[in-house]
Amino acid sequence: MIKHITTPLTPEIISSLQAGDKVLISGIIYSARDAAHKRLYEMIKKGEKLPIELEGQIIYYVGPCPAKPGTVIGSAGPTTSGRMDAYTPLLLEKGLKGMIGKGFRSKEVVDAIVKYGAVYFGAIGGAGALLADSIKDSKIVAFEDLGPEAIYEFKVENFPAIVIIDKEGNDLYKIGVEKYREI
Amino acid sequence: MREVHVDEIIAAVEKLCIEANIKLPEDVKFALNKAVEKETSPLGREILNDIIKNYQIAEEKDLAICQDTGFAVFFVKLGQDVRITGGNFTEAINEGVRRGYKNGYLRKSIVNDPLIYRKNTGDNTPAIIHLEIVPGDKIHITFAPKGGGSENMSALRMLKPSDGVEGLKKFVLETVRQAGPNPCPPIIIGVGIGGTIEVATLIAKKALLRPIGEHHPMPEIAELEKELLEEVNKLGIGPQGFGGKTTALAVNIETFPAHIASLPVAINIQCHVARHKEVEI
């Protein structure tokens, strides 16, 4: 069964999701990867106002290809989430509710997901052309000087993802691999 | 002496950059389609089908297969009877990269200083060029853009000669297990054995250029490639790490003579978007 969800994420939506669930996400999501995370983190530490409101939002770990003329965006698949781990607990503390990426998260991030009631989604790594199809609108909202690492606001329709870590801390990477492991 | 003008090199490199990032090599496509038939995890099969759909969309729409259009890595075999005219060879490759990444709407993924400033160079240069001088009057250029996610999961270890085949197997399995979902499985595993530290890593990367299904000329090593692939696919990682039988599409080993004291082993991991394309000038 595929669950349709919309942003911003409410506690009810988050409670309805379990590791392994397939979801289609619609609404506004924000891109941010390494350099943007570093800046957001430093701004919070200094008590500055962030360029995006984090409450209930989803951050997509992506640095897209440039858009060709007449298109919304170029290829836009997920990057490895683990590089954002050092910054993520603070963003979750400040209200971030969802992340889309690929790959392992640290124990600190999983603990923060459980503590603040958030969810970690996976999108297919290396499927940037397919994923770009569900991005219907795109604009840069912060850190334009970072090029592909700027923060984009994406309007997505039925963006396909899978729940990897739910608010209970269940982890699809562990559950899935245990089932098929022979050595 | 045959003269080749830099403009010809620039044009060829521009074309290579764009085409390699849009169209997946046929052997990789074939391996992905074969993997769908073999995969026992229903979710794993769905993921593989989406990966196939992705390369089809990329080709139809002239889009990059993956947004990480990589570090621009070149393997150049330069014929010793070629004379380059009109400019600088290295600069010609870099100019081709600049044009290809701009005109192909490819992502610029390189930062200038790796530690302190990390400012994007804005044009995906500098390229990495591995140059070999060979007999003849041709220039053979292979372009293999390399994504960061899979490169980050690569590893090098200076084994002891007494570690032998078992030590090597253990190292490969450990590296793939630790990488888990991070390098976007199904992956291709390039293993470089022998040489000095830099040769081991270089031949591990070269191993990734070998078509899937082709094996090392030495029967013992060819057998080891097959055995390692089987073992890796028992780890259960599966497509995207969600569980399954298809963790790797191939294990390719390259070897080089080693020092009497050494057994260097490098593992270069490549995601399923295993891009490379060649041209001869």
Contacts between the chains, C-beta under 8 A, distances in Angstrom:
chain1	res1	chain2	res2	distance
A	20	B	43	7.9
A	35	B	118	6.9
A	62	B	67	6.7
A	63	B	67	6.5
A	63	B	68	7.7
A	63	B	107	6.4
A	63	B	109	7.4
A	64	B	67	5.3
A	64	B	107	7.1
A	65	B	63	7.5
A	65	B	64	5.0
A	65	B	67	4.9
A	65	B	69	6.6
A	65	B	105	5.8
A	65	B	106	6.0
A	65	B	107	4.6
A	66	B	105	4.7
A	66	B	106	7.8
A	66	B	107	7.1
A	67	B	105	7.1
A	68	B	62	7.7
A	68	B	63	7.9
A	68	B	105	4.9
A	74	B	63	6.4
A	74	B	64	6.3
A	74	B	67	6.6
A	74	B	105	5.4
A	74	B	106	8.0
A	74	B	107	7.2
A	75	B	58	7.3
A	75	B	63	5.4
A	75	B	64	4.3
A	75	B	65	7.1
A	75	B	66	6.1
A	75	B	67	4.1
A	75	B	107	7.8
A	76	B	67	5.4
A	77	B	66	5.8
A	77	B	67	5.3
A	77	B	68	7.7
A	79	B	68	7.1
A	79	B	148	7.7
A	79	B	149	6.4
A	80	B	148	7.8
A	80	B	149	4.7
A	80	B	152	6.9
A	80	B	182	5.2
A	82	B	182	6.6
A	102	B	149	7.7
A	102	B	181	6.2
A	102	B	182	7.3
A	102	B	184	6.7
A	102	B	240	6.9
A	102	B	241	8.0
A	103	B	149	7.6
A	103	B	180	7.2
A	103	B	181	5.0
A	103	B	182	3.9
A	103	B	241	7.4
A	104	B	180	5.8
A	104	B	181	6.6
A	104	B	182	6.3
A	122	B	181	7.6
A	122	B	240	6.8
A	122	B	242	7.6
A	124	B	47	6.1
A	124	B	50	5.5
A	124	B	51	6.7
A	124	B	54	7.4
A	124	B	240	6.0
A	125	B	66	8.0
A	125	B	149	6.7
A	125	B	181	7.8
A	125	B	184	3.5
A	125	B	240	6.4
A	125	B	271	6.9
A	126	B	51	6.6
A	126	B	54	7.1
A	126	B	65	7.2
A	126	B	66	4.8
A	126	B	184	4.6
A	126	B	271	5.3
A	126	B	272	5.6
A	126	B	273	4.6
A	127	B	50	5.7
A	127	B	51	6.0
A	127	B	53	7.9
A	127	B	54	4.0
A	127	B	66	7.7
A	128	B	54	7.3
A	128	B	63	7.7
A	128	B	64	6.5
A	128	B	65	7.0
A	128	B	66	4.8
A	128	B	67	4.0
A	128	B	68	7.8
A	129	B	54	5.2
A	129	B	55	7.6
A	129	B	57	4.4
A	129	B	58	4.0
A	129	B	61	6.7
A	129	B	63	4.4
A	129	B	64	6.9
A	129	B	65	6.1
A	129	B	66	7.9
A	130	B	50	6.1
A	130	B	53	5.7
A	130	B	54	4.1
A	130	B	57	5.5
A	132	B	63	7.0
A	133	B	57	7.0
A	146	B	120	7.1
A	147	B	108	6.1
A	147	B	120	4.5
A	147	B	122	6.6
A	148	B	67	8.0
A	148	B	107	5.1
A	148	B	108	6.4
A	148	B	109	6.9
A	148	B	120	7.3
A	149	B	120	7.3
A	160	B	50	7.8
A	162	B	43	7.9
A	162	B	242	7.0
A	172	B	242	5.9
A	172	B	243	7.9
A	173	B	180	6.4
A	173	B	181	5.7
A	173	B	241	5.3
A	173	B	242	7.3
A	175	B	243	7.4
A	176	B	41	7.5
A	176	B	43	7.3
A	176	B	236	7.8
A	176	B	238	6.7
A	176	B	241	7.3
A	176	B	242	4.4
A	176	B	243	2.7
A	176	B	244	7.5
A	177	B	180	7.6
A	177	B	235	7.5
A	177	B	236	4.5
A	177	B	237	5.8
A	177	B	238	7.2
A	177	B	241	7.1
A	177	B	243	5.1
A	178	B	236	7.2
A	178	B	243	7.5
A	179	B	41	7.6
A	179	B	236	7.1
A	179	B	243	5.1
A	180	B	40	7.5
A	180	B	41	6.1
A	180	B	236	3.8
A	180	B	238	5.8
A	180	B	243	4.6
A	180	B	244	5.3
A	180	B	245	6.4
A	181	B	234	7.3
A	181	B	235	6.4
A	181	B	236	3.2
A	182	B	234	3.9
A	182	B	235	7.9
A	182	B	236	6.7
A	183	B	173	7.7
A	183	B	231	6.7
A	183	B	234	4.5
A	183	B	235	6.5
